[in-house]
Structure formats: C-alpha cells, structure tokens
Amino acid sequence: MEIVDALIRLAGPASLLAACLVLLFGNWLGRRVPLLARYSIPSPIVGGVLFALGAMLVQRSSGYTIETQSVVKTELLLTFFACLGLSSDLRQLVRGGPRLVRFLLALAPFLVVQNLLGVLLAKVLGLHGFLGLVAGTITLVGGHGTGAAYVARFDELVQIPGLMALTMTSATLGLVLGGVVGGPVAERLIRRHRLTAAHAEGGEETGSVINGPEADEPVSTFPVIGALAIALIAMLIGQWLASQLQGLPIAVPAFVLCLLAGLAMRNLGEPLGLKLHQPSVDLIGSVSLSLFLAWTMMALDLSAVIAMAGPLVLILLAQVVLVALWAYFITFRAVGRDYESAVMSAAFCGFAMGATATAIANMQALARRHGPAPQAFLVVPIVGAFFVDLMNMVVLTGFLGWLGLR
C-alpha cells in the first residue's frame, strides 16, 4: 500500500514534467518545421498530439498504458484567466463593444447551421439524428461538460451504443481540430489582405506575452512573485464567487469569474495605486495556458478514437470545413476586416470546434508572431463564456424538438 501511495504522489510531478517536455518539443518543432510555423499551429497542440500518438504506439506494442494525472490542471486554466483579466484594460473593451455585437451576429446563425449539418449527415449515414447534435454544438461548442449533461439526459431515449464514449471522443477531437484549423485560416487572411497589428502601424507598443510579442523589459524574481500573488488572489475570489453562485438557474463558469476578478483588480486598483508588473503577469498567464493545453492534449486516447469514431469522424471533418469557411468568409467580414478580425476568426475556429482555451491559444500563437490584438483578447472570452452557452441552449432546444426529444 505504501508503494501505491508513493507512486500516486510521484504521478503529479511526473505528469507536470511530461507536460513541460511536450511543450518544449512542440515549440522546437514549431520553429523548425516550416508548415507548422507558417500556419501558427500552437505548440501545445503539436507536442500534445504527438505525445498521444506515442502513448498509443506504446500501448499497442507493449500493452502498457501511459496515464497522466490532472492534479493542478484546472488551477492552471483558472490562473490563466485571472492573468488575462489582470492584463485587460476596460477602455479597450469599451472601444471593442461594437465588435463584440458583430461577433455575436456572426455566431448565432452558425450554431443553427452547424447542428443542421450534423443532423443531416447523421441521417444520410443511417445514424440517429441525436448523434449529429453530439457532433454539432453539444460537444463542439459546449465541450465535455455539456456533452456529458445531454447524454445523461437523453441516453435512454436515443439508445445509441457507446454514446458517452462517442461524446467524449467528439469533444476531444474538437479541441485538436479547433487548434489546427484556426491558425491557417487567420494566416491566409493576414497575407491576403496584408494586415498588420496596431503597433506595427505606429500605434502603442506592447510587451504582453498574452496580447503580443515579449517585451525587452527583464523579468526578475520578486516582480514575478508579486504578480503570482495577485493572480492567485483573483483566482481564489473567482472560485469563491463560483461556489456562491451555484444555485443560479444559469451556471456561470468559474474561469469567467476569475477573469472578472482580475479585470476588476486591474481597472479599479490602478487609480488606487496598485501597480502590476505586466511582463510578469503575462508570463505567468502564458505558462499556465500552455501547460493546461499540453496536459489536455496528452490525455487524448487515440486508440479509443480510432476504435469508436467511424462515421463520427466524417461528420467532424465536414464540421471543420464549415467552421473554416464560416470564419474566413463571414466572421472576418462581420467583425471588421482588419487584423483584430483575422485573430478573432482564428478564435472562432477554436471555440466553434473546441473550447475557449483553444480559441485563446490560437490567438496567442498569432499574437506572438504578428503583434497584439487587445480587443480580440477581451471580446472572445466574454462571448465564449457568457453568450455562446445561452445561444447554444436555445438552438439545441429547437433541434431536440425537431427530433422529438424535448
């Protein structure tokens, strides 16, 4: 028993070490493989998928299963959103208000079309229409949690074998595909329309790792510790608020409350003399998000995907085409046809196929290469957190009624 306990204690640090190595390898490949660099594929996606492929090969050749522990994975995501709030200026959000509205106008009809495509393809393939919703906004926009909730509710009615496993497979594949397709869409828009970031056009320079290239200002021990302390305070406030709001009819995700706590501390504290070392805040946020995504990708069970996917993969591939075309031709035009619009189109691919974290990773990869997009980094998390789930719920209610499942 002591040996088992010791192994459990070691599993967390070993998983963290693996995530670090996966990120380093993904970054190394991203800088040396022209295709990955050209299309700004995020390093966590590159390294994590390769790790999952290696784990599958080890399992098939030796019978050993490589498992990772998710000891602090959730806290890493919450820390990132707290840092995102601490990096955000409300004045930028006010200026980006019209862009937020236009982004919502591009998103609303997409949810309908995505589900319509999924249901129609499911019926053409001889499958229950509900599986089309699973390979639609239930998992691609809603994620793992929404998928599990809908399956728990309708599993007995639809009686699809292995439905929960298929749902988790769809949600996980969506994370990967959303991270792969966003960069190429944005890069093509940037090249075709010759777009540049505001700072490259003579605007204000920024040193944000989240919003743009790294600054020349050095990062030292105590500024990092101070920034980490403030980020942890924002994260704890967000978690406490989430626990207090659990009884509300509409669930407010903890990561949103962490972002809002950081946003309040940055914008209310600044007039009171609270000074943040921005490069340190951005560094902590960037590290947290990168490790979270690498950890998530490493847990991808490719053997299960290959064994169970079948027609599901065909539907998902069709969804990738739809998302890319919608982001390129509709989202980009709707939100302004400028550099920020191209970055938001990459983000659209991220959370239309995966999750808000994937959307932000897509934006982060582009910002590091081309320059900051501050409005995009504020608008996208707010849309992904508050609005998209409400819109998705309304759309899914309509489709479930169409399938006779209300």
VOPA-67841 format. One line per 2 residues: number of its first residue (from 0); their letters; for each residue x negated, y, z negated of C-alpha. Coordinates in steps of 0.001 Angstrom, whole numbers. Each point is the difference from the previous one (the first is absolute). Layout:
NUM) A) X/Y/Z ~ ...
//
This chain:
0) ME) 0/0/0 ~ -2881/2381/-783
2) IV) -1455/-657/3447 ~ 3341/867/1635
4) DA) 252/3217/-2037 ~ -3550/939/957
6) LI) 739/-574/3679 ~ 3132/2146/-232
8) RL) -2030/2808/-1596 ~ -2577/-226/2780
10) AG) 2575/-101/2799 ~ 848/3702/-304
12) PA) -3570/1344/348 ~ -706/-2572/2734
14) SL) 3042/1185/1957 ~ -1097/3618/-441
16) LA) -3480/-907/1228 ~ 1535/-1778/3006
18) AC) 2114/3070/797 ~ -3117/2218/-135
20) LV) -1925/-2329/2312 ~ 2973/-232/2370
22) LL) 151/3803/194 ~ -3731/316/619
24) FG) 129/-2624/2736 ~ 3087/1609/1575
26) NW) -1708/3402/-25 ~ -3190/-1490/1480
28) LG) 1966/-1634/2813 ~ 2023/3162/572
30) RR) -3187/1985/600 ~ -1625/-2604/2254
32) VP) 2903/-1337/2057 ~ 939/2733/2501
34) LL) 3593/-1212/372 ~ 678/264/-3750
36) AR) -1606/3436/-214 ~ 1738/1295/3112
38) YS) 3463/-824/-1329 ~ -647/892/-3679
40) IP) 1022/-3408/-1406 ~ -186/334/-3832
42) SP) -2901/-1864/-1631 ~ 2232/-1815/-2536
44) IV) 2057/-1466/2860 ~ -3105/-1171/1888
46) GG) -1762/-1530/-2995 ~ 3131/-1357/-1681
48) VL) 1320/-1831/3059 ~ -3433/-1535/646
50) FA) -125/-1143/-3634 ~ 3444/-1582/364
52) LG) -1177/-1753/3172 ~ -3092/-1308/-1792
54) AM) 2116/-1198/-2942 ~ 2260/-1885/2411
56) LV) -2979/-1692/1694 ~ -1455/-1015/-3392
58) QR) 3352/-1431/-1082 ~ 419/-1996/3199
60) SS) -3561/-1322/104 ~ -557/-807/-3678
62) GY) 3425/13/-1671 ~ -1071/2737/-2421
64) TI) 2306/3008/-383 ~ -1455/3468/-592
66) ET) 2306/2034/-2212 ~ -365/3605/-1154
68) QS) 1224/1514/-3253 ~ 2038/3206/178
70) VV) -1021/1226/-3450 ~ -134/3751/686
72) KT) 1365/133/3543 ~ 3168/1918/-908
74) EL) -1946/2468/-2133 ~ -2310/703/2933
76) LL) 2967/998/2166 ~ 1474/2197/-2739
78) TF) -3365/1668/-561 ~ -231/813/3695
80) FA) 3417/1669/39 ~ -859/1950/-3141
82) CL) -3158/1238/1765 ~ 2038/809/3104
84) GL) 2226/2223/-2130 ~ -3041/1620/-1609
86) SS) -1353/745/3495 ~ 3217/1566/1283
88) DL) 833/3677/195 ~ 3740/722/-123
90) RQ) -496/2963/2293 ~ -964/-2458/2733
92) LV) 3196/-1985/-664 ~ 2148/3128/314
94) RG) -1621/748/3335 ~ 568/-3626/1013
96) GP) 3713/-58/-933 ~ 1290/219/3584
98) RL) -2409/-2765/987 ~ 1466/-2235/-2715
100) VR) 3528/545/1346 ~ -1090/-772/3560
102) FL) -1775/-3136/-1195 ~ 3222/-1188/-1625
104) LA) 1931/709/3200 ~ -2446/-2209/1909
106) LA) 195/-2742/-2633 ~ 3771/-337/-445
108) PF) 903/-1387/3464 ~ -3132/-2155/-30
110) LV) 1336/-2021/-2949 ~ 3102/-845/2026
112) VQ) -1980/-936/3107 ~ -2485/-2123/-1973
114) NL) 2781/-2082/-1536 ~ 1886/-225/3281
116) LG) -3115/-1363/1716 ~ -585/-2518/-2791
118) VL) 3582/-1305/-48 ~ 281/-271/3781
120) LA) -3310/-1853/320 ~ 983/-2347/-2832
122) KV) 3237/-863/1779 ~ -1801/-493/3342
124) LG) -2378/-2425/-1755 ~ 2948/-1893/-1488
126) LH) -584/1235/-3561 ~ 2304/1536/-2589
128) GF) 313/3761/437 ~ -1074/530/-3619
130) LG) -3506/-1150/915 ~ -69/2883/2469
132) LV) 687/2385/-2878 ~ -2753/-1702/-1999
134) AG) -2354/678/2932 ~ 1495/3476/143
136) TI) 326/2695/-2625 ~ 539/-2410/-2928
138) TL) -3717/-836/-104 ~ -1678/2288/2537
140) VG) 1328/3181/-1604 ~ 1111/-1396/-3358
142) GH) -3048/-2152/-771 ~ -342/-3082/-2186
144) GT) 2233/1241/-2817 ~ 2939/920/2230
146) GA) -400/-3267/1901 ~ 113/-2073/-3185
148) AY) 3078/1890/-1230 ~ 1991/-540/3208
150) VA) -975/-3670/258 ~ 1046/-619/-3602
152) RF) 3378/1506/823 ~ 735/-1668/3357
154) DE) -2020/-3249/-56 ~ 3013/-2206/-760
156) LV) 2144/1691/2643 ~ -2425/-238/2929
158) QI) -1608/-3359/-959 ~ -3214/508/1973
160) PG) -2671/-2580/-1021 ~ -3039/1587/-1658
162) LM) 1539/3461/170 ~ -1950/1469/-2922
164) AL) -3313/-1193/1433 ~ 922/1402/3410
166) TM) 925/3296/-1631 ~ -3313/299/-1838
168) TS) -1827/-974/3211 ~ 1797/2724/1940
170) AT) -795/2629/-2628 ~ -3674/-985/-156
172) LG) -448/-149/3763 ~ 1660/3386/198
174) LV) -2699/1455/-2265 ~ -2705/-1316/2334
176) LG) 1700/1028/3238 ~ 846/3457/-1333
178) GV) -3656/548/-846 ~ -1155/-1212/3407
180) VG) 2377/1899/2299 ~ 5/3436/-1669
182) GP) -3582/990/825 ~ 149/-780/3743
184) VA) 3281/1916/395 ~ -1398/3111/-1694
186) ER) -3377/-197/1723 ~ 1667/-76/3410
188) LI) 2149/2989/-911 ~ -3031/1917/-1266
190) RR) -2018/-679/3142 ~ 2829/545/2471
192) HR) 1108/3326/-1481 ~ -3522/1072/-1084
194) LT) 1111/561/-3581 ~ -2227/1219/-2812
196) AA) 458/515/-3720 ~ 647/3497/-1321
198) HA) -3499/343/-1467 ~ -1510/-805/3389
200) EG) 1967/2885/1469 ~ -1473/2536/-2381
202) GE) 2327/-623/-2926 ~ -951/-616/-3594
204) ET) -2600/-2682/-594 ~ 817/-2845/-2338
206) GS) -2068/-2615/-1750 ~ 2820/-2385/-841
208) VI) -723/-3679/405 ~ 3758/-583/88
210) NG) 797/2829/2382 ~ -3168/307/2007
212) PE) -3767/-475/278 ~ -2119/-151/-3124
214) AD) -1389/3229/-1346 ~ -3677/791/-469
216) EP) 666/871/-3649 ~ -1640/-2653/-2189
218) VS) 2056/-2244/-2264 ~ -1518/-630/-3438
220) TF) 928/-2016/-3075 ~ 1995/2372/-2185
222) PV) 2111/1610/2744 ~ 981/-3523/1074
224) IG) 846/-989/-3586 ~ 2066/3173/-430
226) AL) 1853/-600/3256 ~ 607/-3643/-937
228) AI) 1410/1043/-3380 ~ 2436/2437/1632
230) AL) 1000/-2594/2616 ~ 636/-2582/-2732
232) IA) 2118/2500/-1931 ~ 2101/590/3118
234) ML) 281/-3758/547 ~ 1113/-614/-3603
236) IG) 2565/2795/227 ~ 1331/-1521/3222
238) QW) 244/-3469/-1543 ~ 1776/1389/-3073
240) LA) 2492/1886/2167 ~ 605/-3170/2034
242) SQ) 829/-1914/-3188 ~ 2428/2736/-1061
244) LQ) 1780/72/3375 ~ 533/-3743/388
246) GL) 3744/220/-589 ~ 698/2409/2853
248) PI) 2173/-1202/2911 ~ -2829/905/2391
250) AV) -3403/-1436/-891 ~ -2852/2516/75
252) PA) -3320/-1780/667 ~ -2731/455/-2602
254) FV) -2503/1121/2637 ~ 2261/2940/919
256) LC) 159/1136/-3610 ~ -3792/-262/-282
258) LL) -324/2164/3111 ~ 2453/2556/-1404
260) AG) -1803/37/-3355 ~ -3288/697/1759
262) LA) 1668/2626/2199 ~ 1417/1784/-3075
264) MR) -3319/-106/-1847 ~ -1842/1439/3004
266) NL) 2446/2789/847 ~ 1152/962/-3503
268) GE) -3389/-446/-1628 ~ -1939/2078/2514
270) PL) 1528/3370/-1125 ~ -644/-1047/-3616
272) GL) -3687/-566/627 ~ -80/-3745/682
274) KL) -2870/-473/2427 ~ -404/-3240/1885
276) HQ) -3192/-1143/1664 ~ 1679/-836/3281
278) PS) -2736/-2198/1509 ~ 147/-2196/-3117
280) VD) 3794/-268/140 ~ -129/-907/3665
282) LI) -2760/-2562/-537 ~ 1987/-1766/-2736
284) GS) 3139/-18/2162 ~ -1837/-1317/3044
286) VS) -1684/-2804/-1943 ~ 3284/-994/-1667
288) LS) 1959/-217/3261 ~ -2769/-1870/1826
290) LF) -312/-2614/-2735 ~ 3793/-411/-234
292) LA) 373/-631/3722 ~ -2989/-2330/159
294) WT) 1435/-1995/-2906 ~ 3383/-187/1723
296) MM) -1441/-1146/3326 ~ -2218/-2594/-1693
298) AL) 3108/-1690/-1424 ~ 1444/-585/3483
300) DL) 658/-3736/420 ~ -670/-522/3693
302) SA) 699/-3740/-243 ~ 3541/716/-1173
304) VI) 407/2612/2718 ~ -1041/-2441/2718
306) AM) 2120/-2816/-1418 ~ 3215/1960/-490
308) AG) -82/2946/2365 ~ 1133/-1434/3354
310) PL) 2785/2167/1450 ~ -544/2495/-2806
312) VL) -3322/1001/1576 ~ 1718/652/3334
314) IL) 2449/2367/-1693 ~ -2811/1746/-1876
316) LA) -2044/465/3163 ~ 3020/1582/1674
318) QV) 340/2267/-3046 ~ -3645/1063/361
320) VL) 666/1086/3584 ~ 3115/1906/-1095
322) VA) -1829/1744/-2860 ~ -2946/1012/2200
324) LW) 2244/1381/2752 ~ 2240/1820/-2482
326) AY) -2958/1565/-1800 ~ -1638/1044/3274
328) FI) 2963/1355/1918 ~ 2478/1082/-2691
330) TF) -1638/577/-3393 ~ -2937/1966/1412
332) RA) 2261/2296/1999 ~ 2528/385/-2822
334) VG) -2459/1152/-2659 ~ -1909/2569/2026
336) RD) -2312/-1407/2713 ~ -3148/1116/-1868
338) YE) -2800/-1750/-1894 ~ 2075/-399/-3175
340) SA) 2718/-1575/2165 ~ -2456/-2571/1363
342) VM) -1087/-905/-3545 ~ 3655/-302/-1042
344) SA) 632/-2271/2995 ~ -2683/-2359/-1335
346) AF) 1641/185/-3417 ~ 3380/-738/1593
348) CG) -1463/-3246/1383 ~ -1292/-834/-3480
350) FA) 3224/168/-1936 ~ 2278/-1003/2891
352) MG) -1892/-3319/61 ~ -1408/-227/-3499
354) AT) -52/2399/-2939 ~ -794/3551/-1063
356) AT) -3497/-1102/-1078 ~ -681/-1302/3516
358) AI) 1272/3271/1464 ~ -2378/1980/-2174
360) AN) -2914/-2301/834 ~ 657/709/3685
362) MQ) -8/3741/-676 ~ -3119/-287/-2134
364) AL) -1930/-1773/2771 ~ 970/2731/2474
366) AR) -716/2864/-2396 ~ -3491/-1293/-697
368) RH) -758/-52/3696 ~ 1828/3067/1306
370) GP) 738/2307/-2924 ~ 2642/811/-2628
372) AP) 3775/-244/403 ~ 1301/1435/-3305
374) QA) 3666/276/977 ~ 44/-3601/1217
376) FL) -1462/-1201/-3300 ~ 2845/1694/-1878
378) VV) 2919/-667/2352 ~ -588/-3704/651
380) PI) -83/-1211/-3652 ~ 3155/2005/-783
382) VG) 1844/-1445/2996 ~ -1288/-3494/-726
384) AF) 984/234/-3640 ~ 3276/1901/-221
386) FV) 1739/60/3337 ~ -826/-3139/1932
388) DL) 1364/-2422/-2617 ~ 3311/1878/-228
390) MN) 335/129/3776 ~ -967/-3653/268
392) MV) 2652/-1012/-2524 ~ 2731/1779/2007
394) VL) -1147/-1525/3304 ~ -289/-3513/-1446
396) TG) 3490/249/-1493 ~ 1357/632/3487
398) FL) -1910/-2897/1550 ~ 953/-2420/-2760
400) GW) 3628/894/629 ~ -514/-657/3703
402) LG) -1350/-3467/-851 ~ 2869/-652/-2400
404) LR) -2245/-47/-3096 ~ 1286/3000/-1988
//
